[in-house]
Structures are given as C-alpha cells and as structure tokens.
Amino acid sequence: MAARAKVIVRTGAFDPWGNILLYGGVDAPVWFSKPGLKVPEVYRQRVEQMQRGK
C-alpha cells in the first residue's frame, strides 16, 4: 500500500506501530453513475477525461 501512497504521515516514533498510513478516495465514475444523481457539467467532463485516461 505504501508504494501507491501519495502522502505518508510519519509520527516521529521509530516503533513499527508508531507510523500511520491514511488511505482514502472515491471512485468518481462509480459515484457519478448513481441513478438520480444530478452531476454538474464540469464534473461530468472531468469524469469523462478520467475514463479516457487523461
């Protein structure tokens, strides 16, 4: 997991349990495909760009 992390927070402790990795995110294409969800055009365009790999 650490290899894919964008940020790793180090607590300063040298014990193995003294460091944390925060992981979060949203799968935007799945989120914006929910039925009944009104998606602003700017977000719709961004999701399309993400799906094309840009």
Order of alpha helices (4+ residues) and beta strands (2+ residues): beta-beta-alpha-alpha
